[in-house]
Amino acid sequence: MASVEGRLITQARAAALWYETHLADRSTSVICSDGYSIRIEWKREDFPHLTGLKYQIGLRNTGAVPQLDFYHMLIHNQQLDLRRLSYTNNQMLAKRKCAVLMDAINPEHATTVFETSAGIFALGIGSDRYCLGLVYSTDSCLPMSVMQGSLEEQRRFIISNTHMIQSVRTY
């Protein structure tokens, strides 16, 4: 039976390969039926944070390898020492993120854009069973987090506006 860490790496690796093929170094334009729009920039170095995982430089917690390096380790199927795997927050949150990651990073399934009072956006995906958290950066948004469940279920966010998505295009 595979360890929890082994399953998390397997899930993260599958999502990283999908991300590399469909999103890495691309932009997604999201147009809403009320005219509201956002653009998402998909950078390779932003992917590992979505998983909730970090890969330590050594066994003594001497810091994490850079996110872009960890991403390349995932997509190139590099053998990883599971003892060096750690978490952005905690193992439970990483398990919840990795379980929905493949679905939550696909903007084609997004139905709703939520604006929050904290200045964070979220795409409701898969009938809002998952949300992709976005942070505004200059003239576009960057993926910041993956959440299981609808944004309304997340008690830490106050939704200030909701926009129904009309079209999504990745280029």
FIKOLVO-625807 format. One record per atom (N, C-alpha, C): residue in three letters; atom name; x, y, z. Coordinates in pm, whole numbers, plus 50000, padded with zeros to 5 digits. Example, Ala and Ser with C-alpha at 12.3 -4.5 7.8 and 13.67 -1.06 7.14 Angstrom:
# FIKOLVO-625807
ALA,N,51319,49431,50780
ALA,CA,51230,49550,50780
ALA,C,51320,49670,50780
SER,N,51285,49775,50708
SER,CA,51367,49894,50714
SER,C,51290,50003,50787
# end
This chain:
# FIKOLVO-625807
MET,N,50084,49882,50000
MET,CA,50000,50000,50000
MET,C,50090,50126,50000
ALA,N,50057,50218,49912
ALA,CA,50138,50341,49899
ALA,C,50116,50432,50019
SER,N,50222,50503,50055
SER,CA,50213,50598,50166
SER,C,50131,50720,50123
VAL,N,50088,50797,50221
VAL,CA,50016,50922,50192
VAL,C,50102,51011,50104
GLU,N,50229,51023,50138
GLU,CA,50319,51109,50061
GLU,C,50333,51059,49918
GLY,N,50339,50927,49901
GLY,CA,50349,50869,49767
GLY,C,50226,50900,49683
ARG,N,50108,50890,49745
ARG,CA,49984,50922,49672
ARG,C,49979,51070,49637
LEU,N,50023,51157,49729
LEU,CA,50022,51300,49701
LEU,C,50115,51335,49585
ILE,N,50234,51276,49583
ILE,CA,50327,51300,49472
ILE,C,50267,51249,49341
THR,N,50203,51132,49343
THR,CA,50141,51077,49222
THR,C,50034,51171,49170
GLN,N,49947,51222,49260
GLN,CA,49842,51316,49219
GLN,C,49902,51447,49168
ALA,N,50002,51498,49238
ALA,CA,50065,51624,49197
ALA,C,50136,51608,49063
ARG,N,50199,51495,49043
ARG,CA,50271,51470,48916
ARG,C,50173,51463,48799
ALA,N,50062,51395,48815
ALA,CA,49962,51386,48708
ALA,C,49906,51525,48675
ALA,N,49877,51604,48777
ALA,CA,49825,51739,48755
ALA,C,49932,51828,48692
ALA,N,50057,51812,48731
ALA,CA,50166,51893,48674
ALA,C,50182,51862,48525
LEU,N,50171,51737,48487
LEU,CA,50180,51702,48346
LEU,C,50066,51762,48266
TRP,N,49944,51760,48322
TRP,CA,49829,51822,48256
TRP,C,49852,51973,48246
TYR,N,49896,52034,48354
TYR,CA,49924,52178,48359
TYR,C,50027,52215,48253
GLU,N,50134,52137,48242
GLU,CA,50239,52164,48144
GLU,C,50184,52160,48002
THR,N,50098,52065,47973
THR,CA,50042,52049,47839
THR,C,49938,52156,47805
HIS,N,49855,52193,47901
HIS,CA,49740,52278,47872
HIS,C,49749,52423,47919
LEU,N,49831,52451,48020
LEU,CA,49827,52585,48080
LEU,C,49962,52656,48092
ALA,N,50069,52585,48113
ALA,CA,50197,52648,48145
ALA,C,50238,52753,48042
ASP,N,50274,52870,48092
ASP,CA,50315,52984,48010
ASP,C,50208,53030,47912
ARG,N,50084,53011,47949
ARG,CA,49971,53058,47868
ARG,C,49888,53154,47952
SER,N,49790,53214,47887
SER,CA,49694,53302,47953
SER,C,49554,53251,47926
THR,N,49466,53274,48021
THR,CA,49326,53241,48003
THR,C,49245,53368,48019
SER,N,49160,53393,47922
SER,CA,49069,53507,47927
SER,C,48932,53457,47970
VAL,N,48879,53517,48076
VAL,CA,48747,53478,48128
VAL,C,48654,53597,48109
ILE,N,48549,53579,48029
ILE,CA,48450,53683,48002
ILE,C,48319,53643,48067
CYS,N,48261,53735,48143
CYS,CA,48136,53707,48212
CYS,C,48018,53770,48138
SER,N,47900,53719,48164
SER,CA,47780,53766,48094
SER,C,47747,53911,48123
ASP,N,47796,53966,48235
ASP,CA,47770,54107,48268
ASP,C,47881,54200,48217
GLY,N,47973,54146,48135
GLY,CA,48081,54226,48079
GLY,C,48209,54224,48161
TYR,N,48204,54173,48281
TYR,CA,48322,54164,48367
TYR,C,48419,54063,48305
SER,N,48550,54089,48315
SER,CA,48648,53995,48261
SER,C,48774,53995,48347
ILE,N,48843,53882,48343
ILE,CA,48973,53870,48407
ILE,C,49063,53789,48314
ARG,N,49192,53805,48334
ARG,CA,49291,53727,48260
ARG,C,49379,53657,48363
ILE,N,49400,53528,48341
ILE,CA,49482,53447,48431
ILE,C,49612,53412,48361
GLU,N,49723,53435,48429
GLU,CA,49856,53397,48379
GLU,C,49897,53268,48449
TRP,N,49930,53168,48371
TRP,CA,49968,53037,48424
TRP,C,50119,53021,48418
LYS,N,50187,53048,48526
LYS,CA,50332,53035,48531
LYS,C,50370,52901,48595
ARG,N,50474,52844,48542
ARG,CA,50519,52714,48594
ARG,C,50552,52720,48743
GLU,N,50616,52828,48786
GLU,CA,50659,52837,48925
GLU,C,50542,52854,49022
ASP,N,50423,52884,48972
ASP,CA,50305,52897,49059
ASP,C,50238,52762,49087
PHE,N,50266,52662,49005
PHE,CA,50197,52533,49019
PHE,C,50219,52465,49154
PRO,N,50343,52449,49203
PRO,CA,50361,52372,49327
PRO,C,50279,52425,49445
HIS,N,50263,52556,49454
HIS,CA,50185,52611,49565
HIS,C,50040,52562,49561
LEU,N,49988,52538,49442
LEU,CA,49850,52488,49429
LEU,C,49833,52351,49491
THR,N,49942,52275,49499
THR,CA,49935,52138,49554
THR,C,49938,52136,49706
GLY,N,49991,52242,49766
GLY,CA,50010,52242,49911
GLY,C,50136,52168,49953
LEU,N,50220,52132,49855
LEU,CA,50341,52055,49883
LEU,C,50466,52140,49864
LYS,N,50570,52106,49938
LYS,CA,50704,52162,49922
LYS,C,50801,52045,49925
TYR,N,50916,52065,49862
TYR,CA,51019,51963,49863
TYR,C,51142,52024,49926
GLN,N,51185,51967,50036
GLN,CA,51295,52021,50114
GLN,C,51430,51997,50046
ILE,N,51523,52088,50066
ILE,CA,51657,52075,50011
ILE,C,51727,51952,50069
GLY,N,51711,51929,50197
GLY,CA,51773,51814,50263
GLY,C,51678,51757,50366
LEU,N,51725,51657,50437
LEU,CA,51642,51591,50538
LEU,C,51629,51671,50666
ARG,N,51711,51773,50685
ARG,CA,51710,51849,50810
ARG,C,51631,51979,50800
ASN,N,51535,51985,50711
ASN,CA,51449,52103,50696
ASN,C,51531,52231,50681
THR,N,51621,52229,50583
THR,CA,51709,52343,50557
THR,C,51650,52438,50453
GLY,N,51520,52430,50433
GLY,CA,51453,52514,50335
GLY,C,51406,52431,50217
ALA,N,51314,52487,50143
ALA,CA,51256,52416,50029
ALA,C,51331,52451,49901
VAL,N,51331,52355,49808
VAL,CA,51386,52384,49676
VAL,C,51295,52487,49611
PRO,N,51345,52568,49519
PRO,CA,51259,52665,49451
PRO,C,51141,52596,49383
GLN,N,51027,52665,49381
GLN,CA,50905,52605,49326
GLN,C,50922,52559,49182
LEU,N,50992,52637,49101
LEU,CA,51013,52598,48962
LEU,C,51093,52469,48953
ASP,N,51193,52453,49039
ASP,CA,51271,52329,49040
ASP,C,51184,52209,49080
PHE,N,51100,52228,49180
PHE,CA,51009,52121,49223
PHE,C,50914,52085,49109
TYR,N,50863,52184,49040
TYR,CA,50774,52161,48926
TYR,C,50846,52075,48821
HIS,N,50970,52110,48789
HIS,CA,51045,52033,48689
HIS,C,51071,51890,48738
MET,N,51094,51873,48868
MET,CA,51111,51739,48923
MET,C,50985,51656,48901
LEU,N,50870,51719,48918
LEU,CA,50742,51650,48899
LEU,C,50722,51611,48753
ILE,N,50734,51708,48663
ILE,CA,50701,51677,48522
ILE,C,50805,51587,48454
HIS,N,50928,51587,48506
HIS,CA,51030,51500,48446
HIS,C,51041,51366,48519
ASN,N,50943,51338,48605
ASN,CA,50933,51210,48675
ASN,C,51060,51177,48752
GLN,N,51121,51279,48809
GLN,CA,51242,51259,48887
GLN,C,51209,51182,49015
GLN,N,51295,51090,49050
GLN,CA,51276,51014,49174
GLN,C,51286,51110,49292
LEU,N,51185,51112,49376
LEU,CA,51181,51203,49490
LEU,C,51190,51124,49620
ASP,N,51267,51173,49712
ASP,CA,51279,51114,49845
ASP,C,51160,51163,49927
LEU,N,51066,51076,49954
LEU,CA,50942,51116,50022
LEU,C,50967,51171,50162
ARG,N,51082,51142,50220
ARG,CA,51115,51197,50352
ARG,C,51141,51347,50344
ARG,N,51168,51398,50224
ARG,CA,51197,51540,50205
ARG,C,51071,51620,50168
LEU,N,50957,51551,50156
LEU,CA,50832,51618,50123
LEU,C,50777,51687,50247
SER,N,50735,51811,50231
SER,CA,50671,51882,50341
SER,C,50550,51957,50285
TYR,N,50487,52036,50368
TYR,CA,50358,52095,50333
TYR,C,50360,52246,50349
THR,N,50290,52314,50260
THR,CA,50277,52458,50270
THR,C,50210,52494,50402
ASN,N,50103,52423,50435
ASN,CA,50034,52443,50563
ASN,C,50039,52316,50646
ASN,N,49964,52214,50603
ASN,CA,49964,52088,50675
ASN,C,49923,51974,50580
GLN,N,49943,51852,50625
GLN,CA,49917,51736,50541
GLN,C,49769,51727,50502
MET,N,49679,51756,50593
MET,CA,49536,51745,50562
MET,C,49497,51840,50450
LEU,N,49545,51963,50454
LEU,CA,49514,52060,50349
LEU,C,49575,52015,50216
ALA,N,49697,51965,50218
ALA,CA,49759,51915,50096
ALA,C,49679,51798,50038
LYS,N,49629,51709,50123
LYS,CA,49547,51597,50075
LYS,C,49420,51648,50009
ARG,N,49357,51749,50067
ARG,CA,49234,51804,50010
ARG,C,49262,51874,49877
LYS,N,49375,51946,49869
LYS,CA,49411,52015,49744
LYS,C,49443,51915,49634
CYS,N,49528,51817,49664
CYS,CA,49569,51721,49562
CYS,C,49453,51636,49513
ALA,N,49355,51609,49599
ALA,CA,49240,51528,49561
ALA,C,49156,51595,49452
VAL,N,49151,51728,49450
VAL,CA,49068,51799,49353
VAL,C,49150,51875,49249
LEU,N,49282,51866,49258
LEU,CA,49370,51948,49176
LEU,C,49344,51935,49027
MET,N,49333,51814,48976
MET,CA,49314,51795,48832
MET,C,49188,51864,48782
ASP,N,49082,51861,48859
ASP,CA,48958,51928,48818
ASP,C,48964,52078,48842
ALA,N,49022,52118,48953
ALA,CA,49017,52258,48995
ALA,C,49106,52350,48911
ILE,N,49206,52297,48842
ILE,CA,49292,52384,48762
ILE,C,49243,52396,48618
ASN,N,49135,52331,48582
ASN,CA,49085,52336,48445
ASN,C,48987,52452,48430
PRO,N,49030,52565,48373
PRO,CA,48941,52680,48363
PRO,C,48823,52658,48269
GLU,N,48831,52559,48183
GLU,CA,48721,52531,48090
GLU,C,48594,52488,48163
HIS,N,48607,52440,48285
HIS,CA,48492,52395,48363
HIS,C,48439,52503,48458
ALA,N,48498,52621,48452
ALA,CA,48457,52729,48544
ALA,C,48319,52782,48506
THR,N,48240,52814,48606
THR,CA,48106,52867,48584
THR,C,48086,53007,48642
THR,N,48166,53042,48742
THR,CA,48142,53165,48817
THR,C,48274,53229,48856
VAL,N,48277,53363,48854
VAL,CA,48388,53438,48911
VAL,C,48336,53505,49037
PHE,N,48402,53481,49148
PHE,CA,48366,53545,49274
PHE,C,48471,53650,49306
GLU,N,48428,53770,49340
GLU,CA,48519,53872,49393
GLU,C,48497,53872,49544
THR,N,48605,53880,49619
THR,CA,48592,53884,49763
THR,C,48637,54019,49816
SER,N,48596,54049,49936
SER,CA,48633,54176,49999
SER,C,48783,54182,50027
ALA,N,48850,54067,50024
ALA,CA,48995,54063,50048
ALA,C,49074,54089,49919
GLY,N,49003,54113,49807
GLY,CA,49071,54136,49681
GLY,C,49119,54009,49615
ILE,N,49065,53897,49658
ILE,CA,49099,53767,49601
ILE,C,48982,53723,49515
PHE,N,49013,53666,49400
PHE,CA,48911,53615,49310
PHE,C,48910,53463,49319
ALA,N,48799,53403,49285
ALA,CA,48793,53258,49277
ALA,C,48706,53219,49160
LEU,N,48749,53116,49090
LEU,CA,48668,53059,48985
LEU,C,48594,52940,49045
GLY,N,48462,52942,49035
GLY,CA,48383,52827,49076
GLY,C,48387,52725,48964
ILE,N,48431,52605,48993
ILE,CA,48454,52504,48890
ILE,C,48377,52377,48926
GLY,N,48320,52315,48823
GLY,CA,48248,52189,48844
GLY,C,48129,52207,48934
SER,N,48037,52294,48894
SER,CA,47919,52327,48975
SER,C,47961,52376,49113
ASP,N,48073,52449,49116
ASP,CA,48127,52507,49238
ASP,C,48169,52403,49342
ARG,N,48198,52281,49298
ARG,CA,48251,52180,49391
ARG,C,48395,52209,49425
TYR,N,48461,52287,49339
TYR,CA,48600,52326,49360
TYR,C,48612,52474,49329
CYS,N,48709,52537,49387
CYS,CA,48738,52676,49355
CYS,C,48887,52690,49333
LEU,N,48921,52773,49237
LEU,CA,49060,52808,49212
LEU,C,49076,52951,49259
GLY,N,49155,52970,49363
GLY,CA,49179,53103,49417
GLY,C,49280,53177,49332
LEU,N,49253,53304,49304
LEU,CA,49340,53387,49221
LEU,C,49375,53513,49297
VAL,N,49493,53565,49271
VAL,CA,49534,53691,49330
VAL,C,49566,53787,49216
TYR,N,49522,53912,49229
TYR,CA,49543,54011,49124
TYR,C,49687,54059,49127
SER,N,49750,54063,49010
SER,CA,49889,54107,48999
SER,C,49900,54196,48874
THR,N,49916,54324,48894
THR,CA,49927,54425,48788
THR,C,49803,54424,48699
ASP,N,49807,54356,48583
ASP,CA,49693,54357,48492
ASP,C,49633,54219,48468
SER,N,49670,54123,48552
SER,CA,49616,53988,48537
SER,C,49609,53922,48674
CYS,N,49559,53800,48675
CYS,CA,49550,53722,48799
CYS,C,49645,53603,48791
LEU,N,49694,53563,48906
LEU,CA,49781,53446,48916
LEU,C,49711,53342,49003
PRO,N,49724,53213,48968
PRO,CA,49664,53109,49053
PRO,C,49734,53106,49188
MET,N,49655,53101,49294
MET,CA,49711,53108,49428
MET,C,49678,52985,49512
SER,N,49558,52932,49494
SER,CA,49517,52823,49582
SER,C,49407,52741,49516
VAL,N,49391,52621,49565
VAL,CA,49283,52533,49524
VAL,C,49203,52503,49649
MET,N,49072,52512,49637
MET,CA,48985,52486,49751
MET,C,48878,52384,49713
GLN,N,48850,52294,49803
GLN,CA,48744,52198,49783
GLN,C,48615,52261,49831
GLY,N,48508,52246,49755
GLY,CA,48379,52304,49792
GLY,C,48360,52442,49732
SER,N,48244,52498,49750
SER,CA,48215,52629,49694
SER,C,48275,52738,49782
LEU,N,48293,52856,49724
LEU,CA,48351,52966,49800
LEU,C,48258,53008,49913
GLU,N,48128,52992,49892
GLU,CA,48033,53027,49998
GLU,C,48056,52944,50124
GLU,N,48110,52823,50107
GLU,CA,48139,52736,50222
GLU,C,48265,52778,50297
GLN,N,48349,52857,50234
GLN,CA,48473,52901,50296
GLN,C,48443,53020,50387
ARG,N,48446,53002,50513
ARG,CA,48407,53107,50609
ARG,C,48503,53225,50614
ARG,N,48623,53209,50560
ARG,CA,48720,53318,50569
ARG,C,48703,53422,50460
PHE,N,48611,53400,50365
PHE,CA,48591,53494,50256
PHE,C,48452,53556,50262
ILE,N,48445,53685,50233
ILE,CA,48317,53753,50217
ILE,C,48306,53788,50069
ILE,N,48206,53735,50002
ILE,CA,48189,53757,49859
ILE,C,48126,53893,49837
SER,N,48195,53978,49760
SER,CA,48142,54112,49733
SER,C,48068,54117,49600
ASN,N,48106,54037,49501
ASN,CA,48039,54032,49370
ASN,C,48050,53893,49312
THR,N,47949,53855,49237
THR,CA,47946,53727,49168
THR,C,47917,53753,49021
HIS,N,47993,53688,48933
HIS,CA,47977,53706,48789
HIS,C,47965,53569,48723
MET,N,47863,53549,48641
MET,CA,47846,53423,48570
MET,C,47932,53425,48444
ILE,N,48008,53319,48423
ILE,CA,48101,53313,48312
ILE,C,48027,53281,48182
GLN,N,48060,53360,48080
GLN,CA,48004,53339,47946
GLN,C,48100,53260,47857
SER,N,48230,53294,47865
SER,CA,48327,53223,47781
SER,C,48464,53221,47849
VAL,N,48538,53117,47815
VAL,CA,48674,53097,47865
VAL,C,48760,53058,47745
ARG,N,48874,53128,47730
ARG,CA,48964,53097,47619
ARG,C,49107,53100,47669
THR,N,49179,52989,47645
THR,CA,49320,52983,47684
THR,C,49403,52991,47557
TYR,N,49504,53076,47561
TYR,CA,49590,53099,47442
TYR,C,49735,53109,47483
# end
